[in-house]
């Protein structure tokens, strides 16, 4: 069975403020996290699949939903792992195998040195890391090129984590602009009585826990 492809665009404004857009099979979900509040927007199809309720899907389609960020991720680990600083730090601090130079490449017009990781350490995955040649040596692009080895720490993957293929591209370090908060979102609590009451669960994004209107 072919792997399900996901496209994620993520902007981190601070450790507790971020915005992202996730697209899976042509369906898009947008999310904004502003401290203890989170805002979500998706199309009717996504909400229908998530809730099984026509009334809720019609109500929420393409509108922003306000929900406490704790409802999305009660442990707080998901929000932490979705920050660009966490992803780039893991790229550098994760256990790595044997490194070799892989030449030079241009990433969005910026010249970078390519480092090849053979992935021969426990928990490591063969990959290439493009590191900026001008200014600070920030990672600009990370590309998985093989399967992850078992073992390693579970801090940034490893220790039984599934292999993931694809590319992470980083840009606009220290220059991301201003986070715009949606005006007049639907409050999650207003969904009570919309077909399911307080027991209704909403799970609009892969990897997110259920959202329970209270």
Beta strands, then each sheet from edge to edge (+ up, - down):
strand 1: 6-14
strand 2: 17-24
strand 3: 27-34
strand 4: 37-42
strand 5: 65-68
strand 6: 99-107
strand 7: 110-117
strand 8: 125-132
strand 9: 139-148
strand 10: 166-169
strand 11: 186-187
strand 12: 201-202
strand 13: 211-212
sheet 1: 1+ 2- 3+ 4- 5+ 11+
sheet 2: 6+ 7- 8+ 9- 10+
sheet 3: 12+ 13-
end
